[in-house]
Amino acid sequence: MNKNSLRIKSKFWIAGLILIFATGSLLTWQSYKSSSPTPEPIVQLRDILLLSQTQISSFDPLDAFHEGHIQIVKQVYETLTDVDEHGQCVPLLADKWETTDNKIWRFHLKNNVFFSTSPIFATKAERHLEAADVVYSFQRLLSPESKSLGVAYFRDIAGLDEYRASKQPSLRGVRAISNDVVEFELTQPDAGFFCVVSLPFASIVKQQAVTRLGEDFKLKPIGTGSFLLTSYEPDQRVVLSRNPDFRQGPNEPTNPAVEEVRIQLTRDENAAYAAFSNGATDFLSLDFAGLTRFRQQANVSTAPIVSQPTAKLQFYLFNLKTVAKSKVRHAISAAVNRAKIQELIGDSGLMATSVFPAAIFPELSGKHPALDSTNFKSAHKTTPKRKRLAVLRLVCFNDTLSRAVASRIADDLQAEGYTVKIEAAAFPVLVERLTRGEYDLIQLYWGPLYAEPAHYLGPFLTSQFPPQGNNFNQYSNASFDQRIASAKASSNAATRRKLFLEAQDVLLKDMPLLLLYFENLVRVSDNKFTLPTHPLLYRRYSLAQPQ
């Protein structure tokens, strides 16, 4: 064998070794890849939030007034008590509570609650929920610097006026009795106070988080809730992720099955509808126009529709200066054909037969005779003719359903001799008409923030004249006020029910409002998740379950 042949064979031999090595390495790598576990896709829920009045600019509980703020705050933070899917006040951060006189309330905190992990905490112990956190949260809410609308709901806390006026360094009506017991002292008895503390404004925060983050705290929330804020793009989206530190155990909220929630933000109804039609969101809430459109679209009409009653009331407020006679107000109310309006609104709502919504107060929501249209003739006969023929300025919202209902009311009143002028106004214009008194009837809505009858009737208390509250037409009746006060002072369920029904009688005898309907929550889904509805319109992502 010559040298050239040997060199050639050597090259082939070396090349063969390289090929064998390379092939073996490739096989080994492929075997490694095939044996490595494939990451499981996360359970992601997609939703869209249609913001009607304002965009989200803060996640601070103090700012939790508009729907968008409230929805996110309820995911990230928690309150001492909560309102469940049946409209009942239930324990949340507080395990139990007691009172002997409805003025001194003690709440016992759960001992397995921690604020979410953050670099601002050096140890887990610093994240533990303490009674001092509750005291701090209420002192912050009610401080002289606070401009939160939540202040109005806690005016009965002892020492509030002195604290708000900077005459006292602390709020004496909220105090820590021990590490896990906090006590509230009220100036007036309130048997429903355990539900007042479920307000989103009263979410519990950690002082360490507020002071260290400063202004950044508004957009970097640290709470005890079942979700964390992962990212936020103003006017576009919010992303939430499941809180790995969220407590588990008996009598605790359900540990979320959903790992991530992606919420689109929009003020454009068409954009919201398109997102659902294109499969970009799992849920879509529909107003009257949206529901009509949905049922006309073949490509989405097979999606299941959920329609559930809520506690949100649509009504017209009388101007008590221009429509001063209660007989005239009764005649106008009785002239409205409620059956026809129910046909008009369909699944979007249920005509009110009581001031109280059945969704949270079924024991109070029986049909009231003042809302029976058969009473119209007797009421109308006692109304002076010149009053009946006066021009009524009716101001309504500018959406499709509001305009249609206003037109229906106008037809009913014109058939009885009234002349009606309708103004369909954008929200800022409607507020201007309201504050200036430029209306005879003006459309408003009222959705309670917690499940307590006294709160629901609150907009008609004398003490709630603006700016202290939202008694916009300044209705006042001492008998009404006294019955509410007596009901708040009583712990007897039968007595409270009697007093609240008597208060309703007084209110509807005076008729400062024209009751319309309670809104239904109408929602469609792509059937990937179940998501319970809530009478206060909260979105409980922690209860969502994959289908």
Buried (B, 14 or more C-beta within 10 A) or exposed (E): EEEEEEEEEEEEEEEEEEEEEEEEEEEEEEEEEEEEEEEEEEBBBBBBBBBEEEBBBBBBBBBBBBBBBBBBBBBBBBBBBBBBBEBEBBBBBBBEBEBEEBBBBBBBBBEEBBBBBBEBBEEEEEBBBBBEBBBBBBBBBBBEEBEBBBBBBBBBBBBBEBBBEEEEEEBEBBBBEEEBBBBBBBBEBBBBBBBBBBBBBBBBBBBBBBEBBEEEBBBBBBBBBBBBBEEBEEEEBBBBBBBEEBBEEEEBBEEBBBBBBBBBBBBEBEEBBEBBBEEBBBBBBBBBBBBBBBEEEEEBEEBEBBBBBBBBBBBBBBBBEBBEEBBBBBBBBBBBBBEBBEEBBBEBBBBBBBBBBBBBBEEBBEEBEBBEBEBBEEBBEEBEEEBBEBEBBBBBBEBBBBBBBBBBBBEBBEEBBBEBEBBBBEEEBBBEBBEEBBBBBBBBEBBBBBBBBBBBBBBBBBBBBEEEBBBBBBBBBEBBBBBBBBBBBBEEEEBBBBBBBBBBBBBBEBBBBBBBBBBBBBBBBBEBBEBBBBBBBBBBBBBBEEE
